Amino acid sequence: MSEVKSDMVLDTRGMSCPLPVLKTKRALEGLHEGQVLEVIASDRTVESDIAELLLRMGHELVGVRDDGPGVTFFIRKR
């Protein structure tokens, strides 16, 4: 994956679902269309929940980086 520049970083490490998803939703509401949110998560179960959130809200997943014990999502607000 080429480097994606994020406009905001949301660190949810140490949080369990549903908190990372709720915080992601709230952070996206504060961004302008076209801006990118970087979400860092340690709870691997959040992957499917983030995908469902983006499908429901219509935002675009522009990248995912597997950081070993965690995962980082790059989401463009639409």
N, C-alpha and C positions, 0 to 999 in steps of 0.2 A: 504494500500500500504506500502510495506517495504521501508525503507529509501534508496533513490538512491543518490549516490555520484555524484555531478556535477563537471565538469572540468572548466566550465565557467558559470557565471550568467549574464543574460540580463534582466534588469529591464525596462519594457515598461509601467509602471503605469503612467496614465495621458495621454497616447498617444491614438489616435483613428486610426482605420484602414484607410489606409493600412500600416501606419508606423510600427506597431509591427511585421507585417509579413515581410516587407522589411528588418528590422533590424535583424530578426531571420534568414532570408536567408543569409545575409551578415555575421552574426556571425558563422553560420554553415560552410561557406566557409573557415573560418579561423581555424577550428578545424581539428584534425587528425581523421581518421577512428577509430571508437570505443569510442571516447570521447563523453561525455554527456553535453549537453547545457540545462541549467535551464532558462526558460523564465517565468517571472512574468508579468502578464497582468491584468489591471483593466477593460479593454473593453471586456465585455463578448461576443461580436459578433466575436471576434478574434478566438474563438474555431473552427468554421467550416473552417475558412481561413487557420489556422495552419494545420488542418487535410488535406486539399487540397494541401498545400505546401509540406507536407511530402509524400503524395501519388505521386506527380509529381517528387520529388527529390529522392525518395527511402529511406528516413531516417526512423528510428523507434521511435515511441512514446512509451517510456518505463514506463511512469507514468503521472498521472494528480492528482493534489491536489486542491480541492475546498477550497479557503480561505475566503468564504463568499462573500464579495463584488468583489473579483477577482478570478483568477485561475492561477495555476503554472503548466507549462508543463515541462517534462523531456524528452529530445530528444537525441537519440544516432545517431551519424553520421555514415552512411554506405558508 
